[in-house]
Amino acid sequence: MGLLDNFEQHMANILEGKPNLSGGLAISFKKLGKKAASALKKGQFDCNGDKCVPALITYLISPKDNALMARVYPELSEELANYLEQELKSKGFEFSSKPLVRFVIDDSLKQGKFDVVVEEVPQVIMAHLRKEEDAFLHGRPLPKPASSSRVNYEMDEESSSNLSLSMPLAPLSEQLETLTTLDQYYIINKSTLESYQLHKPLTTIGRDSSESNIAILDANISRKHAQFEYQEDGWHLIDLNSTNGTFVNGQDVSDRLLQSGDHIVLGITEFEYRED
């Protein structure tokens, strides 16, 4: 029996203890393994003469698949990491560190469809991501990173092209009409021009639509990254102990009173804050 068959059998054994899931999943475990292995081989890079592959593997899945699969994420993430480590090693590749597998909701995907983004990130970031993912999977509070651990890292062009906003608003013409209304507070994605209105008294933003009011599909953004909070003096942007930090006009901030026109960076996504 091959490595992929072993992985599939292990998952089948796990599902036997979860009868409500058996036969209800639209995504094949084999397809999860194959697609990630292929993406990792394409993302190989040289490290001291060895063929290395990225250690961070992010699966993008639909909300419906997430609802079904969430109960087995701890086991599935571990089994996938073990399979991929063995499979890539058998092909002559090495991981820079133990692979980390995580799942992110992409509202644009239909049930049964998924994508994979692979990235190589600094070890200090990888260490915090492991703690963050472990806390998320087991329902514990997210760890607070030291300020020195905040590092902005770049994704390759192919990976970046796979990312999109997971909660798009109306077409741009309709957005612009809406934004002419007085007493509007919103942020605009500077790359796509898509806008997100802020709602009093609190609007959260992050990578996971189940955790945040505004979900941005950027693998460098934490699941629950920051919040916009309306106070007596105006809107504040407050970092929620994110891994890569929250930046306003180039400064790493924990709590900042916003002014119209401020430039905001979360992960690798740039926004402009506006007031009308």
C-alpha positions as a Markdown table, in Angstrom:
| # | Residue | x | y | z |
|---|---|---|---|---|
| 1 | Met | 0.0 | 0.0 | 0.0 |
| 2 | Gly | 1.4 | 3.4 | -1.0 |
| 3 | Leu | 1.8 | 6.5 | 1.1 |
| 4 | Leu | -1.3 | 8.1 | -0.3 |
| 5 | Asp | -3.4 | 5.0 | 0.3 |
| 6 | Asn | -2.1 | 4.8 | 3.8 |
| 7 | Phe | -3.1 | 8.5 | 4.4 |
| 8 | Glu | -6.6 | 7.8 | 3.0 |
| 9 | Gln | -7.0 | 4.7 | 5.2 |
| 10 | His | -6.0 | 6.6 | 8.3 |
| 11 | Met | -8.6 | 9.3 | 7.6 |
| 12 | Ala | -11.2 | 6.6 | 6.9 |
| 13 | Asn | -10.5 | 5.1 | 10.3 |
| 14 | Ile | -10.9 | 8.5 | 11.9 |
| 15 | Leu | -14.2 | 9.1 | 10.2 |
| 16 | Glu | -15.6 | 5.8 | 11.5 |
| 17 | Gly | -15.7 | 7.5 | 14.9 |
| 18 | Lys | -17.6 | 10.4 | 13.5 |
| 19 | Pro | -20.7 | 8.9 | 11.9 |
| 20 | Asn | -22.3 | 12.2 | 11.0 |
| 21 | Leu | -19.4 | 12.8 | 8.6 |
| 22 | Ser | -19.0 | 9.5 | 7.0 |
| 23 | Gly | -20.0 | 9.7 | 3.3 |
| 24 | Gly | -21.0 | 13.4 | 3.6 |
| 25 | Leu | -17.7 | 15.0 | 2.6 |
| 26 | Ala | -17.5 | 16.4 | -1.0 |
| 27 | Ile | -13.7 | 16.6 | -1.0 |
| 28 | Ser | -11.6 | 13.5 | -1.5 |
| 29 | Phe | -8.7 | 13.1 | 0.9 |
| 30 | Lys | -6.6 | 11.7 | -1.9 |
| 31 | Lys | -7.2 | 14.9 | -3.9 |
| 32 | Leu | -6.1 | 17.0 | -0.9 |
| 33 | Gly | -2.9 | 15.1 | -0.7 |
| 34 | Lys | -2.1 | 15.1 | -4.4 |
| 35 | Lys | -2.8 | 18.8 | -5.1 |
| 36 | Ala | -0.6 | 19.9 | -2.1 |
| 37 | Ala | 2.2 | 17.5 | -3.2 |
| 38 | Ser | 2.1 | 18.9 | -6.7 |
| 39 | Ala | 2.1 | 22.6 | -5.4 |
| 40 | Leu | 5.1 | 21.9 | -3.2 |
| 41 | Lys | 7.2 | 20.4 | -6.0 |
| 42 | Lys | 6.5 | 23.5 | -8.1 |
| 43 | Gly | 7.5 | 25.7 | -5.2 |
| 44 | Gln | 10.9 | 24.0 | -4.6 |
| 45 | Phe | 13.9 | 26.2 | -3.9 |
| 46 | Asp | 17.6 | 25.6 | -3.3 |
| 47 | Cys | 18.9 | 25.5 | 0.3 |
| 48 | Asn | 22.6 | 24.7 | 0.6 |
| 49 | Gly | 22.5 | 22.4 | -2.4 |
| 50 | Asp | 19.4 | 20.5 | -1.4 |
| 51 | Lys | 15.9 | 20.7 | -3.0 |
| 52 | Cys | 13.7 | 22.3 | -0.3 |
| 53 | Val | 10.0 | 22.9 | -0.4 |
| 54 | Pro | 7.9 | 25.4 | 1.5 |
| 55 | Ala | 6.7 | 24.4 | 5.0 |
| 56 | Leu | 3.4 | 26.4 | 5.2 |
| 57 | Ile | 0.5 | 24.8 | 3.3 |
| 58 | Thr | -2.8 | 26.6 | 3.3 |
| 59 | Tyr | -5.9 | 25.0 | 1.8 |
| 60 | Leu | -8.7 | 27.3 | 0.6 |
| 61 | Ile | -12.1 | 25.7 | 0.9 |
| 62 | Ser | -15.8 | 26.6 | 0.6 |
| 63 | Pro | -17.9 | 27.5 | 3.6 |
| 64 | Lys | -20.0 | 24.4 | 3.2 |
| 65 | Asp | -17.0 | 22.1 | 3.1 |
| 66 | Asn | -15.6 | 24.0 | 6.1 |
| 67 | Ala | -18.8 | 23.3 | 8.1 |
| 68 | Leu | -18.4 | 19.6 | 7.4 |
| 69 | Met | -14.7 | 19.3 | 7.8 |
| 70 | Ala | -14.1 | 21.5 | 10.8 |
| 71 | Arg | -14.6 | 18.6 | 13.2 |
| 72 | Val | -11.7 | 16.7 | 11.8 |
| 73 | Tyr | -9.3 | 19.5 | 11.2 |
| 74 | Pro | -6.9 | 18.6 | 14.0 |
| 75 | Glu | -6.6 | 15.0 | 12.7 |
| 76 | Leu | -6.7 | 16.0 | 9.1 |
| 77 | Ser | -4.0 | 18.6 | 9.4 |
| 78 | Glu | -1.7 | 16.2 | 11.2 |
| 79 | Glu | -2.3 | 13.3 | 8.8 |
| 80 | Leu | -1.7 | 15.6 | 5.8 |
| 81 | Ala | 1.5 | 17.0 | 7.2 |
| 82 | Asn | 2.8 | 13.5 | 7.9 |
| 83 | Tyr | 1.8 | 12.3 | 4.4 |
| 84 | Leu | 3.4 | 15.3 | 2.7 |
| 85 | Glu | 6.6 | 15.0 | 4.7 |
| 86 | Gln | 7.0 | 11.3 | 3.7 |
| 87 | Glu | 5.9 | 11.8 | 0.1 |
| 88 | Leu | 8.2 | 14.7 | -0.6 |
| 89 | Lys | 11.1 | 13.0 | 1.1 |
| 90 | Ser | 10.6 | 9.9 | -1.0 |
| 91 | Lys | 11.0 | 12.2 | -4.1 |
| 92 | Gly | 14.2 | 13.7 | -2.9 |
| 93 | Phe | 12.8 | 16.9 | -1.4 |
| 94 | Glu | 13.3 | 18.3 | 2.1 |
| 95 | Phe | 11.1 | 20.6 | 4.1 |
| 96 | Ser | 12.8 | 23.6 | 5.8 |
| 97 | Ser | 10.9 | 22.6 | 8.9 |
| 98 | Lys | 8.0 | 20.4 | 9.9 |
| 99 | Pro | 5.2 | 21.2 | 7.5 |
| 100 | Leu | 2.2 | 23.1 | 8.9 |
| 101 | Val | -1.2 | 22.5 | 7.3 |
| 102 | Arg | -4.1 | 24.9 | 7.8 |
| 103 | Phe | -7.6 | 25.5 | 6.3 |
| 104 | Val | -9.0 | 28.9 | 5.3 |
| 105 | Ile | -12.6 | 29.6 | 4.0 |
| 106 | Asp | -12.9 | 31.1 | 0.5 |
| 107 | Asp | -16.5 | 32.2 | 0.0 |
| 108 | Ser | -16.0 | 32.3 | -3.8 |
| 109 | Leu | -15.5 | 28.5 | -3.9 |
| 110 | Lys | -18.3 | 26.0 | -4.6 |
| 111 | Gln | -18.7 | 22.9 | -2.4 |
| 112 | Gly | -16.2 | 20.2 | -3.4 |
| 113 | Lys | -13.7 | 22.8 | -4.9 |
| 114 | Phe | -10.5 | 23.8 | -3.2 |
| 115 | Asp | -7.1 | 25.4 | -3.8 |
| 116 | Val | -3.7 | 25.2 | -2.2 |
| 117 | Val | -1.2 | 28.0 | -1.4 |
| 118 | Val | 2.3 | 27.0 | -0.3 |
| 119 | Glu | 4.7 | 29.5 | 1.2 |
| 120 | Glu | 8.2 | 29.6 | 2.8 |
| 121 | Val | 8.2 | 32.0 | 5.8 |
| 122 | Pro | 10.8 | 33.0 | 8.4 |
| 123 | Gln | 11.2 | 30.5 | 11.2 |
| 124 | Val | 10.1 | 33.1 | 13.9 |
| 125 | Ile | 6.8 | 33.5 | 12.0 |
| 126 | Met | 6.4 | 29.8 | 11.5 |
| 127 | Ala | 6.8 | 29.2 | 15.2 |
| 128 | His | 4.0 | 31.6 | 16.1 |
| 129 | Leu | 1.8 | 30.3 | 13.3 |
| 130 | Arg | 2.1 | 26.8 | 14.8 |
| 131 | Lys | 0.9 | 28.1 | 18.2 |
| 132 | Glu | -1.8 | 30.2 | 16.6 |
| 133 | Glu | -3.2 | 27.2 | 14.6 |
| 134 | Asp | -3.0 | 24.9 | 17.6 |
| 135 | Ala | -4.9 | 27.3 | 19.7 |
| 136 | Phe | -7.5 | 27.8 | 17.0 |
| 137 | Leu | -8.0 | 24.0 | 16.5 |
| 138 | His | -8.4 | 23.3 | 20.2 |
| 139 | Gly | -10.5 | 26.4 | 21.2 |
| 140 | Arg | -7.8 | 28.1 | 23.3 |
| 141 | Pro | -7.0 | 31.9 | 23.3 |
| 142 | Leu | -4.6 | 32.9 | 20.6 |
| 143 | Pro | -1.0 | 33.4 | 21.7 |
| 144 | Lys | 0.4 | 37.0 | 21.9 |
| 145 | Pro | 3.5 | 37.4 | 19.7 |
| 146 | Ala | 6.5 | 39.5 | 20.9 |
| 147 | Ser | 6.8 | 42.7 | 18.9 |
| 148 | Ser | 10.2 | 41.5 | 17.5 |
| 149 | Ser | 8.5 | 38.5 | 15.9 |
| 150 | Arg | 6.4 | 40.6 | 13.5 |
| 151 | Val | 7.9 | 40.2 | 10.0 |
| 152 | Asn | 6.2 | 41.0 | 6.8 |
| 153 | Tyr | 7.0 | 38.3 | 4.3 |
| 154 | Glu | 6.3 | 38.1 | 0.5 |
| 155 | Met | 4.5 | 35.3 | -1.3 |
| 156 | Asp | 5.6 | 34.3 | -4.8 |
| 157 | Glu | 3.7 | 35.6 | -7.8 |
| 158 | Glu | 1.9 | 32.3 | -8.4 |
| 159 | Ser | 0.6 | 32.0 | -4.9 |
| 160 | Ser | -0.4 | 35.6 | -4.7 |
| 161 | Ser | -2.5 | 35.2 | -7.9 |
| 162 | Asn | -4.6 | 32.6 | -6.1 |
| 163 | Leu | -5.7 | 35.0 | -3.4 |
| 164 | Ser | -8.8 | 37.1 | -3.7 |
| 165 | Leu | -11.2 | 38.9 | -1.3 |
| 166 | Ser | -13.5 | 36.5 | 0.3 |
| 167 | Met | -16.3 | 38.9 | 0.9 |
| 168 | Pro | -16.7 | 41.2 | -2.2 |
| 169 | Leu | -19.3 | 43.9 | -2.2 |
| 170 | Ala | -21.4 | 45.1 | -5.0 |
| 171 | Pro | -20.0 | 46.1 | -8.5 |
| 172 | Leu | -17.7 | 49.2 | -8.4 |
| 173 | Ser | -20.4 | 51.5 | -10.0 |
| 174 | Glu | -22.8 | 50.6 | -7.2 |
| 175 | Gln | -20.1 | 51.0 | -4.5 |
| 176 | Leu | -19.2 | 54.5 | -5.7 |
| 177 | Glu | -22.9 | 55.5 | -5.6 |
| 178 | Thr | -23.2 | 54.2 | -2.0 |
| 179 | Leu | -20.0 | 55.9 | -0.9 |
| 180 | Thr | -21.5 | 59.4 | -1.8 |
| 181 | Thr | -23.8 | 59.1 | 1.2 |
| 182 | Leu | -22.8 | 61.3 | 4.2 |
| 183 | Asp | -21.5 | 59.8 | 7.4 |
| 184 | Gln | -19.9 | 56.8 | 5.8 |
| 185 | Tyr | -16.8 | 55.2 | 7.1 |
| 186 | Tyr | -15.0 | 52.6 | 5.0 |
| 187 | Ile | -11.7 | 51.0 | 3.8 |
| 188 | Ile | -10.8 | 50.5 | 0.2 |
| 189 | Asn | -8.5 | 47.7 | -1.1 |
| 190 | Lys | -5.9 | 49.7 | -3.1 |
| 191 | Ser | -5.3 | 46.9 | -5.5 |
| 192 | Thr | -8.9 | 45.9 | -6.4 |
| 193 | Leu | -10.8 | 49.1 | -5.3 |
| 194 | Glu | -13.3 | 47.0 | -3.5 |
| 195 | Ser | -14.7 | 48.7 | -0.4 |
| 196 | Tyr | -15.8 | 47.6 | 3.0 |
| 197 | Gln | -18.1 | 49.8 | 5.2 |
| 198 | Leu | -17.4 | 50.0 | 8.9 |
| 199 | His | -20.3 | 49.5 | 11.2 |
| 200 | Lys | -20.5 | 51.1 | 14.7 |
| 201 | Pro | -19.5 | 50.4 | 17.3 |
| 202 | Leu | -17.1 | 47.6 | 16.2 |
| 203 | Thr | -16.0 | 45.9 | 13.0 |
| 204 | Thr | -13.4 | 43.1 | 13.0 |
| 205 | Ile | -11.2 | 42.2 | 10.1 |
| 206 | Gly | -9.2 | 39.0 | 9.6 |
| 207 | Arg | -8.6 | 35.9 | 7.4 |
| 208 | Asp | -11.4 | 33.8 | 8.7 |
| 209 | Ser | -15.0 | 34.8 | 7.8 |
| 210 | Ser | -16.3 | 32.8 | 10.8 |
| 211 | Glu | -14.2 | 35.0 | 13.1 |
| 212 | Ser | -14.4 | 38.4 | 11.4 |
| 213 | Asn | -17.0 | 40.9 | 10.0 |
| 214 | Ile | -14.6 | 41.6 | 7.1 |
| 215 | Ala | -12.8 | 38.6 | 5.7 |
| 216 | Ile | -9.7 | 39.1 | 3.6 |
| 217 | Leu | -8.2 | 36.0 | 1.9 |
| 218 | Asp | -4.6 | 36.9 | 2.5 |
| 219 | Ala | -2.6 | 34.0 | 4.0 |
| 220 | Asn | -0.4 | 36.6 | 5.8 |
| 221 | Ile | -3.3 | 38.0 | 7.8 |
| 222 | Ser | -4.3 | 36.4 | 11.1 |
| 223 | Arg | -7.6 | 34.6 | 11.5 |
| 224 | Lys | -8.8 | 37.6 | 13.6 |
| 225 | His | -6.3 | 40.3 | 12.8 |
| 226 | Ala | -7.6 | 43.7 | 14.0 |
| 227 | Gln | -10.7 | 45.6 | 14.8 |
| 228 | Phe | -12.1 | 49.0 | 13.9 |
| 229 | Glu | -13.7 | 50.5 | 17.1 |
| 230 | Tyr | -15.8 | 53.7 | 17.1 |
| 231 | Gln | -14.9 | 55.8 | 20.1 |
| 232 | Glu | -15.8 | 59.4 | 21.2 |
| 233 | Asp | -12.9 | 60.9 | 19.1 |
| 234 | Gly | -13.5 | 58.7 | 16.0 |
| 235 | Trp | -12.6 | 55.4 | 14.5 |
| 236 | His | -9.6 | 53.5 | 16.1 |
| 237 | Leu | -7.7 | 50.6 | 14.5 |
| 238 | Ile | -6.7 | 48.1 | 17.1 |
| 239 | Asp | -4.3 | 45.2 | 16.5 |
| 240 | Leu | -5.6 | 41.9 | 18.0 |
| 241 | Asn | -2.1 | 40.4 | 18.7 |
| 242 | Ser | -1.7 | 39.5 | 15.0 |
| 243 | Thr | 1.3 | 37.6 | 13.8 |
| 244 | Asn | 2.5 | 40.1 | 11.2 |
| 245 | Gly | 1.3 | 43.3 | 12.9 |
| 246 | Thr | -1.0 | 46.2 | 11.8 |
| 247 | Phe | 0.5 | 49.1 | 10.0 |
| 248 | Val | -0.8 | 52.7 | 9.6 |
| 249 | Asn | 1.2 | 55.1 | 7.4 |
| 250 | Gly | 4.2 | 52.7 | 7.7 |
| 251 | Gln | 4.1 | 52.4 | 11.5 |
| 252 | Asp | 3.4 | 49.2 | 13.5 |
| 253 | Val | 0.5 | 50.2 | 15.7 |
| 254 | Ser | -1.5 | 48.6 | 18.5 |
| 255 | Asp | -4.1 | 51.3 | 18.7 |
| 256 | Arg | -4.4 | 54.3 | 16.3 |
| 257 | Leu | -7.0 | 57.0 | 15.8 |
| 258 | Leu | -7.6 | 57.0 | 12.1 |
| 259 | Gln | -7.8 | 60.0 | 9.8 |
| 260 | Ser | -9.4 | 60.0 | 6.4 |
| 261 | Gly | -6.7 | 59.0 | 3.8 |
| 262 | Asp | -4.6 | 56.9 | 6.2 |
| 263 | His | -2.8 | 54.1 | 4.5 |
| 264 | Ile | -3.3 | 50.7 | 6.3 |
| 265 | Val | -1.4 | 47.5 | 5.7 |
| 266 | Leu | -2.5 | 44.1 | 7.0 |
| 267 | Gly | -0.4 | 41.1 | 5.8 |
| 268 | Ile | 0.4 | 42.0 | 2.2 |
| 269 | Thr | -2.9 | 43.8 | 1.6 |
| 270 | Glu | -3.1 | 47.6 | 1.4 |
| 271 | Phe | -6.1 | 49.7 | 2.3 |
| 272 | Glu | -7.0 | 53.3 | 2.5 |
| 273 | Tyr | -9.4 | 54.6 | 5.3 |
| 274 | Arg | -11.9 | 57.1 | 4.2 |
| 275 | Glu | -14.7 | 59.2 | 5.8 |
| 276 | Asp | -17.6 | 60.8 | 3.8 |
